[in-house]
């Protein structure tokens, strides 16, 4: 018998979708209020009643905590993103209630993916998420670059889905099971199947060399969509990738662990190498995200020494930073529209000191420069990886951070010491301003008061 109570968050999201479809036709602004209220209620429910959802499941306590914290983070991020999207889409004359529906479907897919205990439900969640992302990439139908981004994302995404299905079918052929708990003693066929599954997941999180779609899709998509691609769906896919690595004991399968290490190393190097020559802001952030994926893969491989909390700590800091960076970018416009080139940030200090200082904090944190939170996130991962014996990957990670500091510092130099080439029209949205100022304070004050975040991850994972 199906325990529908364990699917309460997903059923609640589906209800929100149906309400949004009904009311969005009449009043598209109402969908913003309804969904922010709905996600707020969902957060409260997950905090106080979340554990009761999985009391009859076969998940360990650590896995239950991981699933619940992931859903809470996704819900908080969804509230922030929905509120941000309204102003951004209206600036581009793109505000339609369908966009909110895409967000909801993507988050619903992410919820299903995170809490899956077998490959079939994981596939459904991943595809539900992905289909929404394709539509968000091509949402600006009057822009050829947006159309191209959507088609490229869809075509390459369909290819990765084929890899995923083929891998799942090979695993089922060998083990006669889709459920993670029943998968063990893999033969060569299962190892090849799992390799194909990992390749599909590497594509979803834009790990190199499966990153080819990332810079073009980020650049062509509406900026608010690029923020979504870089944050919440990627977070969900990384959590599922961690569960696959942990629950199927990938570390004990030499061939698959070798693939993991190889992809980690390539991501670290390609991310920094590709970013050095970029002149477009969103392409720079795309390659930066590839480099950070390398760090997260390193954390996944060495979690035994620092618990799941290491991964969550890094992901939370990364999400805060990405939301902060995009909040600043969405707040900067010229008479021709949003700024797209890095030169558009030149002289930002003269136009808006708060935005320039916030961007400095975000870029320093992304580079891993102390005393900002990004430094401690990378330090914890490197400590765990050295204890795990991953010395070569640790060295590559350090080298990539040094190279990354070069192009981050060059952007900071341009913001504070170069003259502006275009007159910036500061779109001083109070919400955006609050988000980037709050994010900058979190990253800065962590050095002085790290207890809340560290205690959170320590109390949930052991």
Secondary structure, 3 states (H helix, E strand, C coil): CCCHHHHHHHHHHHHHHHHHHHHHCCCHHHHHHHHHHHHHHHHHHHHHHHHHHCCCCCCCHHHHHHHHHHHHHHHHHHHHHHHHHHHHHHHCCCCCHHHHHHHHHHHHHHHHHHCCCEHHHHHHHHHHHHHHHHHHHCCCCCCHHHHHHHHHHHHHHHHHHHHHHHHHHHHHHHHCCCEHHHCCCCCHHHHHHHHHHHHHHHHHCCCCCCCCCHHHHHHHCCHHHHHHHHCHHHHHHHHHHHHHHHHCCHHHCHHHHHHHHHHHHHHHHHHHHHHHCCCEHHHHHHHHHHHHHHHHHHHHHCHHHCCCHHHHHHHHHHHHHHHHHHHHHHCEEECCEECCEHHHHCCHHHHCHHHHHHHHHHHHHHHCCCCCHHHHHHHHHHHHHHHHCCHHHHHHHHHHHHHHHHHHHHHHHHHHHCCCCCCCEECCCHHHHHHHHHHHHHHHHCCCCCHHHHHHHHHHCC
